[in-house]
């Protein structure tokens, strides 16, 4: 899919703000599905914490949602120039 799109794909959990992340396409909120062009269903997602979401505001990072990657690790990578 990434090759067909011409490069890397980046996405976060498929859920509306404040709603739990969907583990399967059937769990998607109807309001969200109505705003999408396509849902690619590869089966249920493995369990675990959802993605960490960070806003990059110039040189500042702001945690939007805590997830699988600790915010401190994101800050350390940014400080290291990664």
Secondary structure as the mmCIF struct_conf table of DSSP 4:
data_model
#
loop_
_struct_conf.conf_type_id
_struct_conf.id
_struct_conf.beg_label_comp_id
_struct_conf.beg_label_asym_id
_struct_conf.beg_label_seq_id
_struct_conf.end_label_comp_id
_struct_conf.end_label_asym_id
_struct_conf.end_label_seq_id
HELX_RH_AL_P HELX_RH_AL_P1 UNK A 2 UNK A 5
TURN_TY1_P TURN_TY1_P1 UNK A 6 UNK A 6
BEND BEND1 UNK A 7 UNK A 7
BEND BEND2 UNK A 14 UNK A 15
TURN_TY1_P TURN_TY1_P2 UNK A 17 UNK A 18
BEND BEND3 UNK A 19 UNK A 19
HELX_LH_PP_P HELX_LH_PP_P1 UNK A 20 UNK A 22
BEND BEND4 UNK A 23 UNK A 24
HELX_RH_3T_P HELX_RH_3T_P1 UNK A 25 UNK A 27
BEND BEND5 UNK A 28 UNK A 28
HELX_RH_AL_P HELX_RH_AL_P2 UNK A 30 UNK A 33
TURN_TY1_P TURN_TY1_P3 UNK A 34 UNK A 35
BEND BEND6 UNK A 37 UNK A 37
BEND BEND7 UNK A 43 UNK A 43
HELX_LH_PP_P HELX_LH_PP_P2 UNK A 44 UNK A 46
BEND BEND8 UNK A 48 UNK A 48
STRN STRN1 UNK A 53 UNK A 57
TURN_TY1_P TURN_TY1_P4 UNK A 58 UNK A 59
STRN STRN2 UNK A 60 UNK A 65
BEND BEND9 UNK A 68 UNK A 69
HELX_RH_AL_P HELX_RH_AL_P3 UNK A 71 UNK A 79
TURN_TY1_P TURN_TY1_P5 UNK A 80 UNK A 81
#
